[in-house]
Amino acid sequence: MGTPTIRELPEDERPREKLATRGAAALTDSELIAILLRTGMVGKNAVDLARELIQKFKTLSGLARADAAEIAKVPGVGPTKAQQLVAAFGLASRLAREQIGSTPLDCPELIYELLGPEMRQLGKEALRVVLLDTKLRLLRVENVSLGSLNECLAHPRDIFLPAVTFNAHAFILVHNHPSGDPSPSDADRRLTMRIAEAAKLLQINFFDHLILGMPVGGRSPFFSFRQAGVL
């Protein structure tokens, strides 16, 4: 006996019906993704296909980080479904940022809350610039570079360009250490001092530089140069 289609499932097990009667919280990750996929393929319904997607990309976070081309390669998905998933994850990310939009980002804990769940999962170092207004509220987050396993490749002009372009009052540098240890390297310290000197010349407030890692034992999952008294 083959895998039943969504229509062949009992009504209270169908994702759309569950969503309508019980709300999104009652659905599994696979069921929510199945609603976005709408259809499966021969021998595999939408829920099975969604479950396979999560397994392929290891976690829901891994799927959210994948681009449309990667997702489309999974049999039964294709370009249209892949783009729908990428769009949905993009909206979720923007919503999360919007929810803290009116909160001053004046402590590293808030920056970690904003970017930590995503960046600590990355397999390569990535450098981002968090742009702030005069009240230290979020303007936008700009990606600057994606480096190797142990080196984040960035030039100061790439860091300051978003701040100047969007007329930011202040900015925070954020990058991750894939090893999980947020302790700063000599290169991290040198970059921080170079950016601090340039920021003074440009009269832009370099508020902090955060390195994100993983929470292990009692260790902090991030290192803040401002908190350490460097900035």
N, CA, C and O of each residue as an XYZ file, in Angstrom:
924
protein
N       0.844     -1.206      0.000
C       0.000      0.000      0.000
C       0.874      1.248      0.000
O       1.752      1.381      0.852
N       0.648      2.174     -0.949
C       1.470      3.366     -1.073
C       1.140      4.414     -0.028
O       0.197      4.280      0.752
N       1.944      5.455     -0.040
C       1.717      6.566      0.886
C       0.413      7.265      0.532
O       0.205      7.604     -0.633
N      -0.473      7.492      1.499
C      -1.743      8.154      1.180
C      -1.522      9.609      0.784
O      -0.614     10.268      1.290
N      -2.344     10.094     -0.109
C      -2.291     11.506     -0.457
C      -2.891     12.309      0.689
O      -3.501     11.748      1.598
N      -2.715     13.623      0.639
C      -3.271     14.481      1.685
C      -4.787     14.301      1.769
O      -5.346     14.251      2.864
N      -5.448     14.206      0.620
C      -6.908     14.048      0.604
C      -7.353     12.736      1.199
O      -8.475     12.627      1.693
N      -6.481     11.725      1.162
C      -6.833     10.417      1.703
C      -6.623     10.333      3.213
O      -7.058      9.372      3.846
N      -5.959     11.331      3.790
C      -5.756     11.347      5.238
C      -7.065     11.692      5.940
O      -7.924     12.352      5.354
N      -7.228     11.256      7.187
C      -8.400     11.695      7.960
C      -8.424     13.222      8.006
O      -7.373     13.862      8.034
N      -9.598     13.791      8.014
C      -9.721     15.244      7.916
C      -8.937     15.979      9.002
O      -8.361     17.037      8.748
N      -8.916     15.416     10.220
C      -8.225     16.116     11.307
C      -6.707     15.964     11.249
O      -5.998     16.493     12.106
N      -6.198     15.236     10.234
C      -4.755     15.093     10.053
C      -4.264     15.874      8.832
O      -3.063     15.913      8.565
N      -5.170     16.487      8.100
C      -4.775     17.263      6.926
C      -4.253     18.637      7.377
O      -4.927     19.323      8.145
N      -3.077     19.043      6.916
C      -2.472     20.292      7.386
C      -3.362     21.523      7.275
O      -3.446     22.303      8.224
N      -4.025     21.715      6.142
C      -4.855     22.918      5.977
C      -6.026     22.926      6.956
O      -6.357     23.959      7.537
N      -6.645     21.763      7.128
C      -7.779     21.683      8.046
C      -7.316     21.903      9.483
O      -7.995     22.576     10.259
N      -6.178     21.345      9.837
C      -5.629     21.553     11.185
C      -5.316     23.027     11.421
O      -5.567     23.562     12.501
N      -4.768     23.671     10.401
C      -4.440     25.100     10.526
C      -5.706     25.916     10.750
O      -5.730     26.825     11.580
N      -6.757     25.585     10.005
C      -8.002     26.345     10.096
C      -8.692     26.162     11.443
O      -9.273     27.106     11.978
N      -8.631     24.960     11.986
C      -9.388     24.675     13.203
C      -8.581     24.825     14.490
O      -9.137     25.135     15.543
N      -7.258     24.601     14.403
C      -6.450     24.573     15.625
C      -5.319     25.590     15.654
O      -4.684     25.777     16.692
N      -5.058     26.250     14.531
C      -4.009     27.259     14.492
C      -2.642     26.684     14.164
O      -2.426     25.475     14.246
N      -1.712     27.575     13.788
C      -0.385     27.149     13.337
C       0.402     26.410     14.411
O       1.203     25.530     14.094
N       0.183     26.756     15.680
C       0.943     26.128     16.761
C       0.680     24.630     16.867
O       1.495     23.894     17.424
N      -0.433     24.182     16.344
C      -0.783     22.767     16.437
C      -0.115     21.930     15.351
O      -0.156     20.701     15.405
N       0.498     22.579     14.369
C       1.102     21.871     13.245
C       2.597     21.649     13.471
O       3.266     22.461     14.110
N       3.107     20.547     12.942
C       4.548     20.299     12.969
C       5.219     21.164     11.905
O       4.549     21.744     11.049
N       6.556     21.244     11.967
C       7.297     21.986     10.940
C       6.991     21.420      9.553
O       6.787     22.168      8.597
N       6.963     20.108      9.460
C       6.707     19.468      8.169
C       5.319     19.811      7.634
O       5.149     20.014      6.432
N       4.336     19.874      8.516
C       2.977     20.189      8.083
C       2.861     21.641      7.620
O       2.157     21.929      6.653
N       3.545     22.547      8.303
C       3.519     23.945      7.881
C       4.189     24.109      6.514
O       3.686     24.832      5.654
N       5.305     23.444      6.322
C       5.997     23.520      5.034
C       5.154     22.869      3.949
O       5.148     23.330      2.807
N       4.444     21.804      4.294
C       3.590     21.121      3.318
C       2.516     22.054      2.770
O       2.157     21.969      1.595
N       2.007     22.938      3.611
C       0.996     23.896      3.146
C       1.594     24.821      2.096
O       0.924     25.177      1.126
N       2.868     25.216      2.287
C       3.530     26.065      1.306
C       3.821     25.301      0.021
O       3.718     25.858     -1.073
N       4.183     24.026      0.149
C       4.473     23.209     -1.034
C       3.213     22.902     -1.828
O       3.255     22.815     -3.055
N       2.097     22.740     -1.135
C       0.783     22.459     -1.707
C       0.650     21.021     -2.209
O      -0.337     20.355     -1.897
N       1.611     20.535     -2.971
C       1.517     19.181     -3.524
C       2.825     18.426     -3.318
O       3.881     19.029     -3.127
N       2.742     17.124     -3.359
C       3.930     16.292     -3.274
C       4.303     15.775     -4.653
O       4.342     16.532     -5.623
N       4.574     14.486     -4.729
C       4.904     13.847     -6.002
C       4.374     12.420     -5.953
O       3.826     11.996     -4.935
N       4.530     11.693     -7.025
C       4.025     10.325     -7.070
C       4.680      9.499     -5.962
O       5.905      9.405     -5.894
N       3.862      8.902     -5.096
C       4.356      8.070     -4.023
C       4.797      8.829     -2.784
O       5.294      8.228     -1.831
N       4.620     10.141     -2.789
C       5.084     10.954     -1.654
C       4.185     12.178     -1.537
O       4.152     13.015     -2.439
N       3.454     12.284     -0.426
C       2.587     13.450     -0.285
C       3.385     14.670      0.184
O       4.584     14.565      0.440
N       2.728     15.818      0.296
C       3.417     17.069      0.612
C       4.094     17.036      1.977
O       5.170     17.608      2.148
N       3.474     16.372      2.949
C       4.068     16.282      4.289
C       5.353     15.453      4.238
O       6.355     15.817      4.853
N       5.321     14.343      3.508
C       6.517     13.505      3.359
C       7.631     14.288      2.666
O       8.795     14.207      3.058
N       7.267     15.038      1.644
C       8.259     15.833      0.917
C       8.847     16.906      1.827
O      10.051     17.157      1.796
N       8.007     17.532      2.629
C       8.486     18.545      3.573
C       9.432     17.928      4.591
O      10.465     18.509      4.924
N       9.072     16.750      5.081
C       9.918     16.048      6.053
C      11.275     15.714      5.430
O      12.311     15.818      6.088
N      11.259     15.317      4.173
C      12.499     14.991      3.470
C      13.383     16.236      3.304
O      14.608     16.149      3.398
N      12.756     17.388      3.058
C      13.505     18.631      2.924
C      14.236     18.966      4.228
O      15.414     19.325      4.211
N      13.544     18.848      5.336
C      14.154     19.161      6.631
C      15.288     18.192      6.928
O      16.324     18.596      7.455
N      15.106     16.934      6.599
C      16.158     15.942      6.819
C      17.374     16.221      5.945
O      18.510     16.075      6.397
N      17.146     16.617      4.710
C      18.256     16.883      3.794
C      19.103     18.052      4.274
O      20.331     18.009      4.199
N      18.443     19.098      4.766
C      19.170     20.289      5.202
C      19.428     20.282      6.709
O      19.758     21.310      7.299
N      19.272     19.107      7.321
C      19.613     18.827      8.724
C      18.619     19.398      9.743
O      18.191     18.689     10.654
N      18.256     20.661      9.594
C      17.350     21.322     10.540
C      16.461     22.293      9.777
O      16.678     22.559      8.594
N      15.467     22.811     10.468
C      14.624     23.841      9.864
C      15.459     25.085      9.564
O      15.261     25.739      8.540
N      16.391     25.408     10.460
C      17.278     26.553     10.241
C      18.137     26.345      9.001
O      18.370     27.277      8.230
N      18.605     25.115      8.817
C      19.407     24.809      7.639
C      18.612     24.991      6.359
O      19.137     25.505      5.372
N      17.347     24.575      6.365
C      16.482     24.770      5.207
C      16.249     26.256      4.952
O      16.234     26.701      3.805
N      16.067     27.019      6.030
C      15.814     28.456      5.890
C      17.009     29.180      5.287
O      16.837     30.199      4.618
N      18.228     28.669      5.513
C      19.432     29.313      4.984
C      19.710     28.928      3.539
O      20.458     29.622      2.850
N      19.123     27.837      3.069
C      19.384     27.373      1.709
C      18.768     28.321      0.690
O      17.733     28.939      0.942
N      19.423     28.429     -0.473
C      18.851     29.276     -1.514
C      17.907     28.464     -2.396
O      17.846     27.238     -2.305
N      17.176     29.170     -3.247
C      16.147     28.518     -4.063
C      16.732     27.448     -4.977
O      16.107     26.411     -5.198
N      17.930     27.694     -5.511
C      18.543     26.728     -6.425
C      18.839     25.410     -5.718
O      18.631     24.339     -6.289
N      19.322     25.483     -4.477
C      19.606     24.265     -3.712
C      18.328     23.491     -3.416
O      18.275     22.272     -3.580
N      17.296     24.213     -2.975
C      16.039     23.559     -2.608
C      15.374     22.937     -3.829
O      14.788     21.858     -3.743
N      15.468     23.620     -4.962
C      14.812     23.158     -6.185
C      15.364     21.829     -6.691
O      14.691     21.121     -7.440
N      16.593     21.485     -6.283
C      17.217     20.242     -6.746
C      16.595     19.006     -6.110
O      16.765     17.895     -6.611
N      15.881     19.195     -5.015
C      15.258     18.053     -4.343
C      14.106     17.538     -5.209
O      13.218     18.316     -5.555
N      14.095     16.263     -5.565
C      13.021     15.724     -6.414
C      11.639     16.013     -5.837
O      11.377     15.780     -4.657
N      10.759     16.529     -6.703
C       9.403     16.842     -6.284
C       9.208     18.290     -5.879
O       8.077     18.721     -5.654
N      10.304     19.058     -5.782
C      10.193     20.457     -5.368
C      10.161     21.378     -6.583
O       9.108     21.921     -6.917
N      11.288     21.559     -7.243
C      11.310     22.410     -8.427
C      11.413     23.892     -8.086
O      11.290     24.265     -6.919
N      11.639     24.748     -9.095
C      11.891     26.173     -8.884
C      10.742     26.929     -8.205
O      10.987     27.740     -7.311
N       9.507     26.678     -8.612
C       8.377     27.453     -8.075
C       8.191     27.210     -6.584
O       8.077     28.162     -5.811
N       8.159     25.959     -6.175
C       8.002     25.636     -4.761
C       9.188     26.147     -3.944
O       9.028     26.631     -2.824
N      10.375     26.027     -4.527
C      11.576     26.499     -3.829
C      11.507     27.999     -3.580
O      11.857     28.468     -2.497
N      11.062     28.743     -4.569
C      10.948     30.202     -4.416
C       9.899     30.568     -3.378
O      10.062     31.540     -2.641
N       8.818     29.789     -3.319
C       7.781     30.037     -2.311
C       8.338     29.844     -0.903
O       8.037     30.625      0.000
N       9.144     28.813     -0.718
C       9.739     28.557      0.589
C      10.716     29.663      0.975
O      10.698     30.149      2.105
N      11.571     30.058      0.028
C      12.542     31.124      0.301
C      11.826     32.431      0.653
O      12.256     33.160      1.547
N      10.744     32.716     -0.047
C       9.970     33.927      0.241
C       9.359     33.871      1.639
O       9.365     34.867      2.362
N       8.836     32.713      2.016
C       8.225     32.562      3.344
C       9.251     32.739      4.449
O       8.983     33.409      5.446
N      10.436     32.137      4.277
C      11.486     32.288      5.277
C      11.981     33.732      5.329
O      12.328     34.240      6.396
N      12.011     34.382      4.175
C      12.425     35.786      4.139
C      11.466     36.678      4.907
O      11.895     37.585      5.620
N      10.178     36.428      4.767
C       9.182     37.205      5.514
C       9.315     36.967      7.015
O       9.192     37.897      7.812
N       9.566     35.713      7.394
C       9.717     35.394      8.816
C      10.908     36.138      9.413
O      10.844     36.632     10.538
N      11.995     36.210      8.644
C      13.181     36.921      9.117
C      12.901     38.407      9.281
O      13.322     39.019     10.263
N      12.192     38.987      8.321
C      11.865     40.415      8.401
C      10.921     40.697      9.559
O      11.030     41.732     10.217
N       9.994     39.776      9.806
C       9.062     39.951     10.921
C       9.813     39.964     12.248
O       9.527     40.772     13.131
N      10.784     39.049     12.375
C      11.560     38.994     13.616
C      12.296     40.299     13.851
O      12.374     40.780     14.981
N      12.838     40.875     12.785
C      13.553     42.144     12.926
C      12.586     43.292     13.218
O      12.903     44.204     13.982
N      11.418     43.235     12.609
C      10.429     44.294     12.813
C       9.950     44.323     14.257
O       9.650     45.386     14.801
N       9.882     43.152     14.869
C       9.375     43.060     16.236
C      10.277     43.759     17.245
O       9.814     44.170     18.309
N      11.568     43.898     16.920
C      12.450     44.615     17.829
C      12.828     45.975     17.260
O      13.743     46.633     17.755
N      12.119     46.389     16.221
C      12.454     47.626     15.536
C      12.374     48.861     16.408
O      13.106     49.821     16.170
N      11.503     48.868     17.415
C      11.346     50.042     18.263
C      12.182     49.965     19.537
O      12.121     50.860     20.381
N      12.968     48.886     19.674
C      13.781     48.698     20.870
C      15.210     49.161     20.624
O      15.829     48.725     19.653
N      15.754     50.028     21.470
C      17.156     50.434     21.304
C      18.079     49.223     21.439
O      18.014     48.492     22.428
N      18.929     49.021     20.451
C      19.849     47.879     20.488
C      21.135     48.314     21.180
O      22.193     48.422     20.560
N      21.015     48.556     22.471
C      22.119     49.142     23.227
C      22.870     48.142     24.087
O      23.671     48.531     24.937
N      22.616     46.845     23.872
C      23.358     45.834     24.624
C      23.594     44.622     23.719
O      22.784     44.343     22.835
N      24.691     43.908     23.933
C      25.024     42.773     23.055
C      24.001     41.648     23.114
O      23.849     40.901     22.147
N      23.301     41.517     24.233
C      22.300     40.453     24.343
C      21.209     40.601     23.280
O      20.738     39.606     22.730
N      20.809     41.844     22.992
C      19.766     42.074     21.991
C      20.268     41.776     20.580
O      19.523     41.264     19.745
N      21.526     42.098     20.323
C      22.101     41.792     19.014
C      22.207     40.279     18.836
O      21.952     39.751     17.754
N      22.583     39.598     19.898
C      22.666     38.138     19.832
C      21.284     37.543     19.579
O      21.142     36.588     18.816
N      20.274     38.111     20.220
C      18.902     37.645     20.009
C      18.459     37.866     18.562
O      17.711     37.065     18.000
N      18.934     38.970     17.966
C      18.557     39.310     16.597
C      19.215     38.400     15.569
O      18.552     37.909     14.655
N      20.531     38.171     15.718
C      21.281     37.470     14.677
C      21.837     36.110     15.097
O      22.196     35.296     14.246
N      21.910     35.863     16.406
C      22.524     34.627     16.879
C      21.921     33.339     16.352
O      22.659     32.477     15.875
N      20.587     33.173     16.423
C      20.002     31.905     15.975
C      20.363     31.538     14.545
O      20.496     30.357     14.223
N      20.522     32.527     13.690
C      20.876     32.252     12.294
C      22.385     32.102     12.119
O      22.844     31.122     11.533
N      23.163     33.067     12.621
C      24.588     33.098     12.310
C      25.386     32.006     13.000
O      26.416     31.579     12.477
N      24.943     31.548     14.150
C      25.715     30.512     14.828
C      25.607     29.164     14.126
O      26.331     28.229     14.467
N      24.707     29.054     13.146
C      24.558     27.818     12.389
C      25.410     27.803     11.121
O      25.520     26.770     10.460
N      26.008     28.937     10.779
C      26.755     29.029      9.532
C      28.056     28.249      9.608
O      28.715     28.222     10.648
N      28.421     27.619      8.506
C      29.663     26.856      8.452
C      30.862     27.679      8.074
O      31.991     27.197      8.155
N      30.645     28.920      7.659
C      31.736     29.833      7.315
C      31.555     31.134      8.076
O      30.458     31.461      8.527
N      32.657     31.875      8.212
C      32.550     33.170      8.873
C      31.812     34.146      7.960
O      32.085     34.222      6.762
N      30.888     34.878      8.538
C      30.144     35.900      7.807
C      30.211     37.189      8.613
O      30.147     37.166      9.842
N      30.339     38.302      7.921
C      30.416     39.599      8.584
C      29.213     40.433      8.178
O      28.923     40.584      6.991
N      28.514     40.973      9.170
C      27.337     41.791      8.907
C      27.441     43.118      9.637
O      28.118     43.233     10.659
N      26.766     44.109      9.101
C      26.745     45.429      9.712
C      25.308     45.729     10.124
O      24.402     45.720      9.291
N      25.106     45.992     11.403
C      23.799     46.366     11.932
C      23.766     47.892     12.000
O      24.526     48.501     12.753
N      22.892     48.502     11.218
C      22.806     49.958     11.145
C      21.746     50.479     12.112
O      20.649     49.929     12.204
N      22.089     51.547     12.832
C      21.215     52.085     13.871
C      20.935     53.568     13.638
O      21.741     54.280     13.040
N      19.760     54.026     14.129
C      19.430     55.446     14.028
C      19.931     56.176     15.276
O      20.667     55.602     16.078
N      19.538     57.425     15.438
C      20.041     58.237     16.554
C      19.607     57.718     17.917
O      20.225     58.041     18.932
N      18.529     56.903     17.945
C      18.074     56.315     19.199
C      18.521     54.858     19.341
O      18.020     54.107     20.178
N      19.486     54.488     18.487
C      20.050     53.136     18.483
C      19.021     52.071     18.130
O      19.146     50.916     18.537
N      18.002     52.466     17.370
C      17.016     51.506     16.880
C      17.465     50.972     15.522
O      18.191     51.634     14.780
N      17.017     49.772     15.222
C      17.456     49.097     14.010
C      16.964     49.805     12.744
O      15.772     50.069     12.591
N      17.896     50.104     11.848
C      17.555     50.584     10.509
C      17.501     49.407      9.536
O      16.517     49.218      8.822
N      18.563     48.633      9.523
C      18.646     47.462      8.656
C      19.915     46.683      8.977
O      20.809     47.180      9.662
N      19.979     45.450      8.470
C      21.173     44.615      8.600
C      21.702     44.359      7.194
O      20.964     43.921      6.312
N      22.979     44.634      6.996
C      23.603     44.459      5.693
C      24.671     43.368      5.760
O      25.501     43.361      6.669
N      24.646     42.447      4.794
C      25.693     41.435      4.678
C      26.913     42.058      4.017
O      26.799     42.716      2.983
N      28.069     41.851      4.612
C      29.298     42.431      4.064
C      30.151     41.378      3.376
O      30.630     41.594      2.263
N      30.342     40.238      4.035
C      31.194     39.225      3.408
C      30.895     37.849      3.962
O      30.334     37.696      5.047
N      31.289     36.847      3.179
C      31.231     35.452      3.602
C      32.605     34.892      3.352
O      33.047     34.825      2.204
N      33.302     34.483      4.417
C      34.693     34.065      4.287
C      34.870     32.571      4.322
O      33.964     31.809      3.985
N      36.064     32.157      4.739
C      36.390     30.742      4.839
C      36.038     30.253      6.236
O      35.345     30.939      6.988
N      36.519     29.066      6.578
C      36.221     28.511      7.891
C      36.839     29.330      9.022
O      36.310     29.340     10.133
N      37.933     30.004      8.761
C      38.614     30.710      9.854
C      39.040     32.130      9.497
O      39.845     32.732     10.208
N      38.513     32.664      8.414
C      38.910     34.020      8.046
C      37.739     34.752      7.420
O      37.149     34.274      6.452
N      37.408     35.883      7.956
C      36.322     36.687      7.413
C      36.931     37.767      6.541
O      37.643     38.641      7.036
N      36.657     37.711      5.250
C      37.282     38.620      4.303
C      36.440     39.877      4.148
O      35.304     39.823      3.677
N      37.008     41.008      4.548
C      36.270     42.270      4.447
C      37.251     43.423      4.348
O      38.338     43.378      4.925
N      36.863     44.449      3.619
C      37.646     45.671      3.518
C      36.860     46.766      4.226
O      35.632     46.784      4.148
N      37.543     47.686      4.919
C      36.817     48.755      5.619
C      35.812     49.501      4.757
O      34.752     49.891      5.246
N      36.125     49.706      3.481
C      35.171     50.439      2.641
C      33.861     49.687      2.490
O      32.802     50.301      2.361
N      33.926     48.324      2.505
C      32.704     47.524      2.399
C      31.871     47.623      3.671
O      30.653     47.452      3.640
N      32.534     47.900      4.783
C      31.844     48.043      6.060
C      31.174     49.405      6.172
O      30.046     49.513      6.655
N      31.878     50.447      5.721
C      31.347     51.802      5.872
C      30.350     52.192      4.779
O      29.526     53.084      4.983
N      30.419     51.542      3.641
C      29.508     51.895      2.543
C      28.044     51.820      2.951
O      27.310     52.771      2.681
N      27.566     50.733      3.594
C      26.150     50.700      4.012
C      25.812     51.802      5.006
O      24.732     52.388      4.939
N      26.737     52.092      5.939
C      26.475     53.123      6.948
C      26.306     54.489      6.311
O      25.445     55.270      6.715
N      27.136     54.777      5.307
C      27.049     56.061      4.607
C      25.828     56.095      3.705
O      25.106     57.091      3.661
N      25.599     55.001      2.984
C      24.477     54.937      2.043
C      23.139     55.154      2.728
O      22.272     55.853      2.204
N      22.971     54.550      3.906
C      21.682     54.624      4.600
C      21.685     55.641      5.740
O      20.794     55.651      6.589
N      22.715     56.501      5.735
C      22.776     57.615      6.690
C      22.598     57.150      8.131
O      21.828     57.736      8.892
N      23.316     56.093      8.497
C      23.217     55.549      9.852
C      23.944     56.443     10.846
O      25.001     56.997     10.544
N      23.373     56.575     12.014
C      24.021     57.313     13.098
C      25.110     56.459     13.745
O      26.147     56.974     14.163
N      24.868     55.159     13.822
C      25.811     54.237     14.448
C      25.703     52.873     13.767
O      24.742     52.579     13.055
N      26.722     52.057     14.012
C      26.670     50.708     13.458
C      27.370     49.743     14.401
O      28.210     50.126     15.215
N      26.995     48.478     14.260
C      27.597     47.394     15.026
C      28.081     46.336     14.046
O      27.327     45.884     13.185
N      29.334     45.947     14.181
C      29.851     44.837     13.391
C      29.486     43.539     14.087
O      29.554     43.444     15.312
N      29.100     42.545     13.313
C      28.783     41.230     13.874
C      29.374     40.167     12.964
O      29.126     40.158     11.758
N      30.157     39.274     13.550
C      30.571     38.106     12.771
C      30.576     36.878     13.665
O      30.595     36.984     14.891
N      30.559     35.724     13.041
C      30.448     34.456     13.752
C      31.764     33.693     13.709
O      32.575     33.885     12.803
N      31.967     32.841     14.679
C      33.064     31.878     14.678
C      32.456     30.488     14.545
O      31.845     29.996     15.494
N      32.608     29.847     13.395
C      32.015     28.519     13.198
C      32.470     27.485     14.230
O      31.763     26.507     14.474
N      33.634     27.688     14.834
C      34.111     26.753     15.849
C      33.222     26.758     17.090
O      33.237     25.809     17.874
N      32.443     27.833     17.266
C      31.602     27.964     18.447
C      32.232     28.765     19.564
O      31.545     29.173     20.501
N      33.551     28.999     19.475
C      34.256     29.766     20.492
C      34.303     31.233     20.054
O      34.933     31.552     19.046
N      33.646     32.125     20.795
C      33.586     33.527     20.373
C      34.814     34.355     20.753
O      34.831     35.564     20.524
N      35.827     33.735     21.322
C      37.017     34.487     21.725
C      37.649     35.177     20.516
O      37.809     34.551     19.468
N      38.013     36.460     20.645
C      38.562     37.193     19.493
C      39.977     36.741     19.133
O      40.794     36.463     20.010
N      40.248     36.673     17.848
C      41.592     36.373     17.365
C      42.371     37.671     17.235
O      41.807     38.754     17.391
N      43.659     37.569     16.952
C      44.464     38.773     16.727
C      43.926     39.550     15.524
O      43.908     40.780     15.524
N      43.486     38.811     14.498
C      42.924     39.468     13.315
C      41.651     40.224     13.663
O      41.416     41.316     13.146
N      40.828     39.650     14.539
C      39.598     40.322     14.974
C      39.923     41.622     15.705
O      39.258     42.640     15.512
N      40.939     41.573     16.534
C      41.335     42.774     17.281
C      41.884     43.846     16.351
O      41.576     45.028     16.506
N      42.695     43.432     15.387
C      43.255     44.403     14.441
C      42.157     45.055     13.606
O      42.169     46.267     13.390
N      41.208     44.242     13.139
C      40.103     44.784     12.354
C      39.300     45.784     13.176
O      38.921     46.844     12.678
N      39.044     45.450     14.421
C      38.258     46.332     15.297
C      38.936     47.687     15.455
O      38.277     48.725     15.384
N      40.240     47.681     15.667
C      40.955     48.943     15.851
C      41.011     49.758     14.569
O      40.916     50.985     14.610
N      41.165     49.086     13.424
C      41.162     49.790     12.132
C      39.823     50.472     11.882
O      39.770     51.622     11.445
N      38.745     49.751     12.165
C      37.411     50.305     11.936
C      37.130     51.432     12.916
O      36.490     52.420     12.556
N      37.601     51.296     14.153
C      37.389     52.352     15.151
C      38.078     53.647     14.729
O      37.511     54.729     14.884
N      39.289     53.544     14.199
C      40.022     54.730     13.752
C      39.322     55.385     12.560
O      39.186     56.607     12.502
N      38.883     54.560     11.615
C      38.201     55.096     10.435
C      36.868     55.728     10.804
O      36.479     56.740     10.221
N      36.158     55.137     11.775
C      34.856     55.659     12.190
C      34.985     57.062     12.783
O      34.110     57.908     12.592
N      36.074     57.300     13.497
C      36.302     58.636     14.056
C      36.466     59.665     12.946
O      35.939     60.774     13.040
N      37.188     59.304     11.906
C      37.398     60.222     10.787
C      36.093     60.523     10.059
O      35.855     61.650      9.624
N      35.251     59.496      9.934
C      33.978     59.657      9.225
C      32.865     60.183     10.123
O      31.765     60.475      9.654
N      33.157     60.303     11.413
C      32.183     60.775     12.402
C      30.919     59.909     12.421
O      29.793     60.404     12.467
N      31.155     58.602     12.385
C      30.079     57.616     12.532
C      30.367     56.824     13.799
O      31.500     56.397     14.019
N      29.374     56.630     14.617
C      29.546     55.947     15.894
C      29.688     54.439     15.693
O      28.737     53.750     15.323
N      30.896     53.950     15.945
C      31.152     52.503     15.910
C      30.789     51.971     17.292
O      31.608     51.996     18.211
N      29.557     51.491     17.428
C      29.018     51.185     18.750
C      29.580     49.911     19.358
O      29.823     49.860     20.564
N      29.791     48.879     18.542
C      30.289     47.619     19.092
C      30.718     46.694     17.968
O      30.352     46.885     16.808
N      31.486     45.705     18.328
C      31.837     44.601     17.436
C      31.567     43.324     18.219
O      32.188     43.082     19.254
N      30.648     42.512     17.727
C      30.277     41.270     18.395
C      30.766     40.070     17.609
O      30.682     40.030     16.382
N      31.276     39.101     18.338
C      31.621     37.806     17.759
C      30.647     36.784     18.344
O      30.521     36.659     19.562
N      29.974     36.071     17.477
C      28.963     35.118     17.918
C      29.496     33.699     17.877
O      30.139     33.292     16.909
N      29.225     32.949     18.935
C      29.612     31.551     18.994
C      28.440     30.705     19.453
O      27.285     31.009     19.158
N      28.749     29.644     20.177
C      27.720     28.748     20.684
C      27.722     28.770     22.207
O      28.784     28.865     22.822
N      26.525     28.681     22.832
C      26.479     28.609     24.297
C      26.890     27.220     24.773
O      26.145     26.253     24.605
N      28.068     27.125     25.363
C      28.579     25.847     25.855
C      28.896     25.988     27.329
O      29.681     26.854     27.715
N      28.294     25.143     28.160
C      28.518     25.237     29.589
C      28.113     26.603     30.107
O      27.022     27.091     29.809
N      28.982     27.211     30.872
C      28.696     28.538     31.398
C      29.279     29.652     30.561
O      29.220     30.817     30.956
N      29.848     29.316     29.398
C      30.486     30.314     28.548
C      29.460     31.168     27.834
O      28.432     30.677     27.368
N      29.758     32.462     27.757
C      28.882     33.353     27.001
C      28.916     32.976     25.529
O      29.980     32.633     25.013
N      27.787     33.030     24.843
C      27.768     32.681     23.420
C      28.264     33.807     22.519
O      28.263     33.666     21.296
N      28.686     34.918     23.106
C      29.199     36.021     22.290
C      30.317     36.755     23.022
O      30.462     36.662     24.240
N      31.103     37.489     22.231
C      32.122     38.374     22.805
C      31.836     39.776     22.288
O      31.688     39.984     21.084
N      31.759     40.723     23.191
C      31.501     42.129     22.847
C      32.752     42.956     23.130
O      33.231     43.001     24.264
N      33.279     43.613     22.092
C      34.446     44.476     22.281
C      34.087     45.681     23.149
O      34.926     46.173     23.904
N      32.841     46.158     23.045
C      32.421     47.277     23.889
C      32.350     46.839     25.342
O      32.820     47.543     26.236
N      31.764     45.679     25.570
C      31.632     45.156     26.921
C      33.007     44.891     27.550
O      33.183     45.004     28.764
N      33.970     44.538     26.700
C      35.319     44.247     27.172
C      36.135     45.529     27.401
O      37.273     45.469     27.866
N      35.539     46.696     27.068
C      36.218     47.951     27.289
C      37.151     48.391     26.179
O      37.894     49.359     26.339
N      37.120     47.689     25.049
C      37.982     48.041     23.920
C      37.420     49.231     23.154
O      38.182     50.053     22.644
N      36.084     49.335     23.066
C      35.417     50.426     22.352
C      34.698     51.328     23.350
O      34.071     52.311     22.954
